[in-house]
Amino acid sequence: MSSIHNRPLLLLLVLILVSLVVFYPQNSIVFLDAWLNSHSYSHGLLLLGMSFYLIAIKPNLISNSKGNYFFIILLLLLVFADILASVVKIDVISRFIFPCYLIAAIGAIFGTKNLSKVIIPLSLIFFAVPSWSIVSPIFQSIAAVAVANISSIIGIPTFIEGNHVSIPNGTFLIAEGCSGVRYILVAVSIALINSELSNYNIRHASISIISAFALAIVANWVRIQVIVIYAHLYGMDHSVVADHNTLGWIIFAIFMAFFFLILPYIAKARKQAEPIPVSRIYNQQWGKAFLVIAILATGSMFNYYFYQTSDKKSPTIEQNGQIKKDNFHNFHHFSLVKNSTELIDTYKHNISKLSFDLRDINSDMTHTENKPVAIYVRVIKEINNDIDNIKTYQVIKNNQHYFYSYWYEVNNKITLSLIRVKFSSVQALLSGSYINHAFFISTKCEQRCDNVNAHLDYVKKVLTSR
């Protein structure tokens, strides 16, 4: 069973993978960097190699199909979605599309029947995509509630606020690394590999995967709970509390050992089919393979062309400007910025209008470094206003009080949600609009800070004249 049965498929799979690396180097670098340097995705290279290995030893793969044009259409749709996601900086979609390219390519070249035989090995690559942190907040919240309840049951006084769990000796933050997502990824990957090697049917494979998923979640809860118990009994400085990463993998290994102990009782392995002769690659299949590569190349070139269409001679005040420390925000990664001051009824209002050109590869309103309220500005309170989708605060900067408002404008829509910014940018792009804006307005407090209405009136004036 260890011999290589599917050289033609492997050959073209490697060819497609090399094409992706060549045509999409930025995404490829992100994957490789995460696999080599991130604790959460250090299993990535191993899963990629295991995926190829499982395909290589598949004994009953049928390779005499002439391909399927449906997957060519699917590939075109994926390329289009990737272009949109890349332009509006929705990285998570771009990264998950990467393994979809491989699946669509295999389907296009070898057909649906062949693809169904290798879908589990190819699915492994999804669990190596370095974007699963998007689901971390869900599992962080679940873990915080679970640990707080368990602690209360066993007699540890516990208070939970958001993702913070407080006990008498200190407070724990259930951070992204404590969500258990990395354990889930590894556990489900192990279950998939075992399902493939054991030749499970769909029902038993599903049972196996669900069991591994559940055990990984519980293992993470046990890990956090052990840390909480040690902190309660011996203090927050105990070595078990400090080195919780090693503890986590030890507990995870124990749960995976239990998984394999119960596996024979919940899933039944099937005998592998006898190997069948593998036919050569037909001319039609080579033709589809080169068509797939041409589609991938065209998609990557479109992105390059799109970024070259940016208007580099815009008349706005600053081009590729840098945020100054006299601003109340720390937004970077913009294309252009215009700062202005207006005096109305003795009140001086400062406004910054930042422009983000989707055609500028370095311009990204939703970049994680961007914060609408700078770290050196202290928020006193949030001001209630009757303006939809506008945030207003009373803040202190350099011992001076200000009223401060901000909002984002995408496709002529006002919003405060950066998620809406991303998806509205897709609509804007399809309608031919490339420029997004962020507005920041500050007004110095006078006397007892009773000029909030003057500030809000100016905000409304800017909104109506934008």
N, C-alpha and C positions, 0 to 999 in steps of 0.2 A: 504494500500500500504506500510505501515511501517513495516509489519511483515517480518520475514526472510524466504525467499523461497528457498534458494540455499545453504543449509548447507553442502552437499557433496563437492560442488565446493570450498566453503570457507575453509573447512577442509583441502583439499589438497593444496589450495593456501597458507594457513598459513604454512603447512608442507614444501612446496618448499621455502618459504621466510625464514623460520628458517634454512633450509639447506644452503641457500646462506650466511646467517649471520655466520654460523658455519664454512663453508668451505672457505669463502672469507672474513676473519675478517678485513683485511686492508682496502678494499673498503667499507665495512660496517661502519667502524669507520669514514672514510672520509665523507660518507653520513650523519651520525648522527651528527658529529661535525659541518658540514655546516648547517644542519637544526636547530641546537640549538644555534649556535653562529654567523651565517652570516645574515646580514640584507637582502641580496639578495635572500637567500634560506630559510628564516624562515618559509615559507609556506609549506615546504617539508613534515613534519609529518602530517599536516592537509590534504594534498593531498593524502598521503598514506592511511590515515583513511577514507577519502571520497571515494577513489577508492574501498575499501572493502565494505563500506556502500552501494554504488550504485550497486555493485554486489549482495549484500545480499537481497536488496529489489526488484531486477529485477523480474517482475511477469511472464514473458513469456519465461524464460530460459528453453531450452530443455537439459536434462541431461542423455538421454538414449543412447548416442553414445558410441562406444567401443574404441574411440581414433583414432589417425591417425599417421602412421609411418613416414609420410613426415616430421612431426615436430620433430621426433627423429633425423632424418638426419640434420635438421636445427639446432637443439640443439648441435649436434656434431660439426658443422661448427662454431657455435658461441663460443663454448669452445676453438676450435683451434684458432680462431681469438683473443680471450681473452688472450690466452697463448702468442701469438706473441706480442700483444699490451703491455702486462705486462712486457715481457722480454726487449723490446726496449723502455720501459717507455713512451708509448703513452697513458697517463692516460685518456684522453678524450674518447678514444674508449672503454677502459675497463669499464668506468662508464656508458656509454650509452648502453653497452651490458647487464648491470644488469637488467633493465626492460625487455629487449628482452628475457632474460632467463624465466621470468614469462610468457610472451606471448607464447613462444615455449612450455613451460611445459603444459600450459592449452590446447593448441592445440593438443599436443601429448596424453594427458589423456582423454580429452573430445571431441576432434574433431573440424573440421573447423566450423560447424554450431554453436556450443556452443561458440566458440571463437569469432565469428562475433557479438554475442549478448553482449559480455562484452569488446569489443575492446576499446570503449570510456573510460570506467572506468580504464582499464589498461593503456591506453595512458596518463592518468593524471600523472602517475609516471615519464614519460619522462620530464615533466616540473618541476620536483623536483630534477633532476640530477644536481649536483653542478659543471657543466662544461660549462654552457652556455656563460661564459665570452669569449669563443672562437669567438663568433659573435659580441662581443662588439665593436671592432674597426670599423666595418661597420656602426653601428648605431651612433657611436661617430662622424664619418665623416659627416654623413647625418645631424645629429643634429647641428653640427658646421656651416655647409653651410646654413641650414634653419634659424637658429637664426641670423646669420650675414645678410642674405637677409631681414628678417623681421625687424631687427633693422634699416637697411638702409632705408627701406620703411617708417618707422614711424619717421625718422629724427634723429636717434642716429648715429653719426659718428662711423663707424665700420671698423676694419681691421682684416682679417682672415689669419692666417698662420698655416697650419696643423690643429690641434685640439685646437689652441689658438684663442680666439676671444678678440680683444682689443677695448676698448672704451676709451674716454678721462680720465675717473676716474680710469682706471686699466685694467688688463687683466684677462680673465677667461680661465681656462683650462677645456675643455670638457673631463673629465676623464672617466674611465670605469664606475664609479657609475652614471655618467650623460648620459650614452648611452641609458637609458630607457629600458634595457633588463629585469630588474626585474618587471617593470610595464607590459611589454609584456607577461611575463610568467604568472603573476597573471591574467591578462585580458583574455588571451586565456584559462586558466584553468577555469575561471568563465564561459566563453562561452561554454566550453565542458561540464561542470557540468549541466548548464542550458539546453543544447541540449539533454542530457541524460534524465533529469527529465521531459522535455517537449515532449520527444519522437519525435524529429524532424526527417524528412527524410534527406537524404544525401545533397540535394540541400539547404534546409533551414539551416541545421547545418553548411554547408560551408559558407553561407552568414553571419550567426551569428559569426562564428570564425573570418572571414576576417574583419568584422566590428569592433569587439573587438580589433583585432590586430592594425587596422588603428587608432582607437581612443586612444589606449595606446601610440602610437608613437606621435600623435598630443598633447596628454596630457603632455608628456615629453618636447616637444618643448615649450608649453605654460609655463610650470614650469621654464625652463631656461630663457625664455623671460621675465617673471615677475621679476626674479632675476636681469637680466640685466637692466631693467627699474628702479628698486629700486636703484641699484648701480649707475646708471646715474644721478638720481634725488637727492639721499640722501647720496651717498658715499658707498665705499666698506665695511664700518664697520656697516652698518645697520643690524638690527636683522633678517630681512627677508633674507638677503644675507648669514648671518651666519647660520641660522637654515633652510637650504633649504630642508632638508630631510622631516621634518614635512609638509612644504609647498607642497612638491611633492605628498604626499599621500592625502592631502586635495584636490588638483586639480584632482588627479586620481579618487578619490571618486565621484567628480562632473561629470566627464566624464563617469564613469560607471553608474551613475544615469541616465544620458542622454541615454546611451546605452539601458537600460531597458525600457526607455520611448518610444524609436523608435522600439524596438524589435517586438512588436505585429504587426507592419506595414510591417516588412521585413521577418518575419518568423512565420509560423503557427504551433501551437502545435497540436499533435495528441493524441487521446485517447489511454491510456495504454491498452494492451491486458489483458484478464482475466488470472489469475494464472492457471497453469496447474500442475498436480501431478508430483512431483519430484521422480524419481526412485532411487534406491540404487546404490552404487558404485559396479560395476561388478568386478569380479576377474581379467579380462583383464585390466581394468582401474587401479586396484591396482598394477598389474604387471608393467604397463607402468610408474606409479608413482615412483616405486622403481627403475626402469631403469633410469628414469630422475635423481633421486638423486644419483645413482651410477655414471652416466656420469659427473655430477657436482663435485662429490668427486674426481673422477679420474683426471679431469682437474686441480683441486687445488693441488693435490699431484704431478702432473707433474711439476708444477712451483717449488715446494719445492725440488724435485729431481734435476731439472735443475740447481738450484742455488748451489747445493752441488757438482756439477761437476767441479767447478772452480779450476784452478791449483793454490794451495796455496803456492807452493814452486818455484815460478818463479824466474829466476836468475837475473832479472833486479834490478837496484840499490836500489830503495826504494819501500817498500810494504806498501800500505795504507798511503803513505806519506802526509804531510801537506804542502801547498804552503807557501813559505817563502816571507818575505816582499821585498826581492831583486828581485823578479820577476815582470814582467810588467802586469801580468794578475792576476785574483783571482779565477782561476778554482779550484774547490773542487770536491768531490764525484768521484774521480778517483780510479782505482785499483793500478796502479803503475806509477812511474815517474822516468825519467832519465834526469839529467841535465849534460851538458858538455860544454867545452870551446875549441875553435880551433883558433889558430893564423895563419893567412895567409897574407903574405906581410905586416906585422906590424899591421894589423887590427885584433882585437880580436872579435870573434863572439861567442855569447852565445846562446845555443839552449836548449830548454826544450821539451821533448817528453813525453806526458802524454798518458797512456794507459787506456782504459775503457773496462773492461771485461763484456760482457752481462750476464755472469754467476754469476757475483758479484752483489748481490741484492742492495748494497749501491753505486754502480758505475753508474753514469749517466752524460754523456757529456752534455746533454740538460737541466740540472737542472737550474731553474730560478735564482739561486744565482750565477751561473757561468757567468763571464764577461770577454771577450777576452782582454779588456783594463782595467786595474785596476783603481779604482776611484782616487787613489793618483798619477796617471800618467796623465800629461796634454798633450793633443794632439795639436800640432802646426798646422799641415796640413797633408792631405793625399797625398801620393806620387803616381803618375801615373806609372804603370809598364806594361810590355808586357806579364805578366804571368797570365794566366787564373785562376780565383778563389783563388787569393792570395790578401790579404789586406796588404798594407805597409803604415806606418805613420812616420812622424818625431815627436818625443815626448820629453818632459822634465820630468826628474825625479831627485830629489835632485839637482836642478840647473845644471844638465848635460843633453846635447842633445844626443838623440839616434835615429837610424833608427830601426824600429820595424815591423816585419811581422808575420802573423799567418794564419793558415788554418786548416781544419779538413780532416781526411782521413777515409773513410768508404768503405769497400768492394773494396779496391784499387781505389777508386774514390776520387778526390779532390773537396771540396766544402766549401762554407762559410755559407750555409743555414742550420740552425739547424733543420728545417722542413725536408730538404733532408736527414739530418743525421738520423732522425727517420725512414723514409721510406726506405732508403738504408740499414739501420740496419736489416730490415725485410728480404731483399734480401740476405744480408750477413748471417743471421741466417739460412735461408733455404739452403744456399750453404755450411753450416758447418763452417763459419768464425765467431768468437765470439769477436774479439778484434778490437775496434775502437781507433783512435789516434787523438790527437790535437798537433800541432807543433807551437812553439813560438820561434822566432829568433830575437835577438837584436844585434846591432852593434853600438859601441860608435862613435859619430860624431868627426871627426878630423878637426882642424883648422876652416874652414868656412863651414863645413858640405858638403864637396865636394866629400865624399867617398860613395855616395849613390850607385854608380855602383858596388863598391866592395861588398856592402851588398846584392844587388840583384843577383850578380854572385854567392855569397855563397848560397842564397836561391835556385837558380837553381841547384847548385851542390847537395844540400840536396835532392831536388826533384828527381834528376836522380839516386841517390844512395839509396833511401829509400827502 
